[in-house]
Amino acid sequence: MTSTKPDVLRILCLHGYRQNGHTFRERTGAFRKIIKKHAELVFITSPHIVPPAKGSEDGEAQNSDERGWWFSQEDDTYNAQEVSQCCKGYDESVEFVKQSLVEQGPFDGVLAFSQGACLLSLVCCLRERNPDLFKFNFAIFVAGFKSRSIPHESFYETVVTIPTLHVFGDTDKVIPKEMSEALLSCYKEPVILQHPGGHFIPASSPQKQIYLQFLDKMTVMKS
């Protein structure tokens, strides 16, 4: 599906852990308002259901539809800071993203948050090795980080050359900014948007200008 406006970018969006496409879209309202004239966002939901967190009410668990892109333990749990041999569900998620790019595309870029951004970092490496497998031309990472699953270590030996924007917060308690900063060396010319906030997509005036400048450049590249 192509955009009805040829100068509008189409961007596939990958949610974070314990989110889904719908909840991620709800949390991007201010951001979507900023970029609405520049980009159309398409949100997808991971195929993997996350088990209810310990201590959660049964009713809450049934209604939340929490999803994840892979698990760092065989019991279907995930810890971004945990070094693990396990990456259960990863291969299926990569195939799902590849399929979404084809079936719901074409897309100009991919935007991803937290664990979704970690997945995007791996997809970017795969794309760098074989551009025909993943059709997109830029990436936006929000609270991104390197996977600490040992099977993924070799991916980060690849330098990603497509344009990238990296957004991370000084006070992020979920993905500390040092984890996002460690990802930057994997990219040839990363654009950095560092903000004073936490684990969310910032959308105030200072960030607005950086988003629009980046998207304007991507629009020029597209044309």
C-alpha positions as CSV (number, residue, x, y, z in Angstrom):
1,M,0.0,0.0,0.0
2,T,1.5,3.3,-1.0
3,S,0.7,6.7,0.6
4,T,-1.9,8.9,-1.1
5,K,0.6,11.7,-0.9
6,P,3.9,10.9,-2.7
7,D,5.9,13.3,-0.5
8,V,4.7,11.7,2.7
9,L,7.1,9.0,4.2
10,R,5.7,5.6,5.2
11,I,7.2,4.3,8.4
12,L,6.7,0.9,10.0
13,C,6.6,1.0,13.8
14,L,7.8,-1.6,16.2
15,H,6.5,-1.5,19.8
16,G,8.4,-2.1,23.1
17,Y,8.2,-5.1,25.4
18,R,4.8,-5.6,27.1
19,Q,3.2,-3.3,24.5
20,N,1.4,-4.0,21.3
21,G,0.8,-2.0,18.1
22,H,-2.4,-0.4,19.5
23,T,-0.9,0.6,22.9
24,F,2.3,1.9,21.2
25,R,0.2,4.0,18.9
26,E,-1.7,5.5,21.8
27,R,1.5,6.5,23.5
28,T,2.8,8.3,20.4
29,G,0.0,10.8,20.1
30,A,2.1,14.0,20.6
31,F,4.8,12.6,18.3
32,R,2.3,11.7,15.6
33,K,0.9,15.2,15.7
34,I,4.3,16.7,15.2
35,I,5.1,14.6,12.1
36,K,1.6,14.1,10.6
37,K,2.4,16.3,7.5
38,H,5.7,14.4,6.9
39,A,5.0,10.8,7.7
40,E,2.4,8.0,7.9
41,L,3.0,5.6,10.7
42,V,1.9,1.9,10.4
43,F,1.9,0.0,13.7
44,I,2.3,-3.8,13.9
45,T,2.0,-6.2,16.8
46,S,4.6,-8.9,17.7
47,P,3.3,-12.5,17.3
48,H,4.6,-13.4,20.8
49,I,2.4,-13.1,23.9
50,V,4.2,-12.1,27.1
51,P,3.0,-14.0,30.2
52,P,1.4,-11.9,32.9
53,A,3.8,-10.2,35.3
54,K,4.0,-11.8,38.7
55,G,1.5,-10.2,41.1
56,S,-0.8,-8.9,38.3
57,E,-4.5,-9.5,38.5
58,D,-6.0,-12.1,36.2
59,G,-8.4,-9.6,34.7
60,E,-5.6,-7.1,33.9
61,A,-3.6,-9.8,32.2
62,Q,-6.5,-10.9,30.0
63,N,-7.2,-7.4,28.8
64,S,-3.7,-6.1,28.3
65,D,-2.5,-8.3,25.3
66,E,1.2,-7.7,26.2
67,R,3.6,-8.7,23.5
68,G,7.4,-9.1,23.1
69,W,9.7,-9.7,20.2
70,W,11.7,-12.4,21.9
71,F,12.6,-13.8,25.3
72,S,15.9,-14.0,27.1
73,Q,14.8,-17.1,29.2
74,E,13.0,-20.2,28.2
75,D,10.1,-19.4,30.6
76,D,9.1,-16.5,28.2
77,T,10.6,-13.7,30.2
78,Y,12.9,-10.9,29.0
79,N,15.5,-8.7,30.7
80,A,17.3,-6.2,28.5
81,Q,20.3,-6.1,30.7
82,E,20.7,-9.9,31.0
83,V,23.4,-11.7,29.2
84,S,21.8,-14.9,27.9
85,Q,22.3,-17.7,25.4
86,C,18.5,-17.6,24.9
87,C,16.7,-15.6,22.2
88,K,13.5,-17.6,22.0
89,G,11.1,-16.3,19.4
90,Y,13.7,-14.0,17.7
91,D,13.7,-15.8,14.3
92,E,9.9,-15.7,14.1
93,S,9.9,-12.0,14.8
94,V,12.5,-11.2,12.1
95,E,10.4,-13.2,9.6
96,F,7.3,-11.3,10.8
97,V,9.0,-7.9,10.3
98,K,10.2,-9.0,6.8
99,Q,6.7,-10.1,5.9
100,S,5.1,-6.9,7.2
101,L,7.6,-4.8,5.1
102,V,6.4,-6.7,2.0
103,E,2.7,-7.1,2.7
104,Q,2.0,-3.7,4.1
105,G,4.7,-1.8,2.2
106,P,6.4,-0.2,0.6
107,F,8.0,1.6,3.5
108,D,10.6,4.3,3.5
109,G,11.7,3.7,7.1
110,V,11.3,1.9,10.4
111,L,10.7,3.5,13.8
112,A,11.1,1.3,16.9
113,F,11.0,1.7,20.7
114,S,12.9,-0.1,23.4
115,Q,12.9,-3.9,22.7
116,G,11.5,-3.1,19.3
117,A,14.5,-0.8,18.7
118,C,16.8,-3.6,19.8
119,L,15.2,-5.8,17.2
120,L,15.5,-3.0,14.6
121,S,19.3,-2.8,15.4
122,L,19.6,-6.5,14.4
123,V,17.3,-6.1,11.3
124,C,19.5,-3.2,10.2
125,C,22.6,-5.5,10.4
126,L,20.8,-8.1,8.3
127,R,19.7,-5.4,5.8
128,E,23.2,-4.2,5.5
129,R,24.4,-7.7,4.6
130,N,21.6,-8.2,2.1
131,P,19.5,-5.1,1.2
132,D,17.1,-7.1,-0.8
133,L,15.8,-8.9,2.3
134,F,14.5,-5.8,4.1
135,K,13.2,-2.9,2.0
136,F,13.5,0.4,3.9
137,N,16.0,3.3,3.7
138,F,16.3,4.8,7.2
139,A,15.7,3.9,10.9
140,I,14.7,5.7,14.0
141,F,15.6,4.2,17.4
142,V,13.9,5.4,20.6
143,A,15.6,3.9,23.7
144,G,17.5,1.5,21.5
145,F,20.3,-0.8,22.8
146,K,22.4,-3.8,21.8
147,S,21.0,-7.2,22.3
148,R,22.7,-9.1,25.1
149,S,21.7,-12.4,23.7
150,I,25.0,-14.1,23.0
151,P,23.8,-15.5,19.6
152,H,23.4,-11.8,18.5
153,E,26.9,-10.7,19.3
154,S,28.4,-11.1,15.8
155,F,25.6,-8.9,14.3
156,Y,27.2,-5.8,15.8
157,E,30.4,-6.3,13.9
158,T,28.5,-4.9,10.9
159,V,28.6,-1.1,10.4
160,V,25.1,0.1,9.3
161,T,25.3,2.8,6.6
162,I,21.7,3.9,6.2
163,P,20.7,7.1,7.9
164,T,19.6,6.7,11.5
165,L,18.2,8.8,14.3
166,H,18.8,7.7,17.9
167,V,16.6,9.1,20.6
168,F,17.3,8.5,24.3
169,G,16.7,10.1,27.7
170,D,19.1,11.1,30.4
171,T,16.8,9.8,33.1
172,D,15.6,6.6,31.5
173,K,15.5,4.0,34.2
174,V,14.4,1.1,31.9
175,I,17.1,1.4,29.3
176,P,19.9,3.6,30.8
177,K,21.3,6.1,28.3
178,E,24.7,4.3,28.5
179,M,23.1,1.3,26.8
180,S,21.7,3.5,24.0
181,E,25.1,5.3,23.6
182,A,26.9,1.9,23.3
183,L,24.8,1.2,20.2
184,L,25.9,4.3,18.3
185,S,29.3,2.9,17.2
186,C,27.5,0.4,15.0
187,Y,26.3,3.2,12.7
188,K,28.2,5.2,10.1
189,E,26.6,8.6,10.7
190,P,24.1,8.5,13.5
191,V,22.0,11.5,14.3
192,I,21.5,11.8,18.0
193,L,18.6,13.3,19.9
194,Q,19.4,13.2,23.6
195,H,16.6,14.6,25.9
196,P,16.3,15.1,29.7
197,G,13.4,12.7,30.1
198,G,12.9,9.0,30.7
199,H,11.5,6.0,28.8
200,F,9.2,7.6,26.2
201,I,9.2,9.3,22.9
202,P,9.8,13.0,23.6
203,A,7.7,15.5,21.6
204,S,8.4,19.0,22.9
205,S,9.7,21.9,20.8
206,P,13.4,21.2,21.0
207,Q,12.9,17.6,19.8
208,K,10.4,18.6,17.1
209,Q,13.0,20.5,15.1
210,I,15.4,17.5,15.1
211,Y,12.6,15.1,14.0
212,L,11.5,17.3,11.2
213,Q,15.0,18.0,10.0
214,F,15.7,14.3,9.8
215,L,12.4,13.5,8.1
216,D,12.9,16.4,5.6
217,K,16.3,14.9,4.6
218,M,14.6,11.5,4.2
219,T,12.0,13.0,2.0
220,V,14.6,14.6,-0.2
221,M,16.4,11.3,-0.5
222,K,13.1,9.7,-1.5
223,S,12.5,12.1,-4.3
